[in-house]
Amino acid sequence: MEVSRDIARFARSRPVIECAQCGERIYIPEWSECVDGCRVRHLWRCDACGTSFETSVRFEMA
């Protein structure tokens, strides 16, 4: 079916983070901030176990 292929493609395009403590999937950061022109910091909180942790993403300068 066309719809199921579209859903699968959408699911692959979304970043998925797993909780550092329990492994539960987290789809949306609790908070994000632009550190500078090429770095973004995300704060994640797991709804399953309550653990919070940060990740940083670095982009190439255009």
Secondary structure as UniProt FT lines:
FT   HELIX           2..13
FT   STRAND          17..18
FT   TURN            20..22
FT   STRAND          25..26
FT   STRAND          31..36
FT   TURN            37..38
FT   STRAND          39..45
FT   TURN            47..49
FT   STRAND          52..58
//
